[in-house]
């Protein structure tokens, strides 16, 4: 049974789902394939998916800080267009 959603839970759930969709729809378009980056992207999708599932089951335990971190993660991933390697790159 799904838990009743609070506004923070809805915000975090939408952020997690949109971030997952952005990473999964990333197109390389000629860039090199880096195995370690693809494993990190896979782990990121798994963790965000698990967080979204846990949030759907236990929505009362969410606060403003978890919702904020989910939104920031989604914003970072949209800022780099789903390219996890650009998140990891140091300039």
Phi, psi and omega in degrees: 000134181282145180280155175292136186270135171267165179300322178295324179294320179294317180299313181294319180296316178296320180295315179297314182294319180291324178293319177298315180297323181292319179292320182289337181261012179294135176247129182292319180049056174093351179283159182293150173270123178245116186299316183294326178290322178293326175292321178293320177296320177297316179295323177297317178295319180295315181293317179293323177294318176296321177295321179293319178294315178297322178294322178293330181271329184227068187285341183288340185272013182262145177233183183294328184286322176291321177296319178295319179292325177294319179293318179296318177299317178296320178296319177298317181291325176288329178295327178260011178058034178084002182275098183295330179298325178289334174291327185272343186289136174253131183244000000 
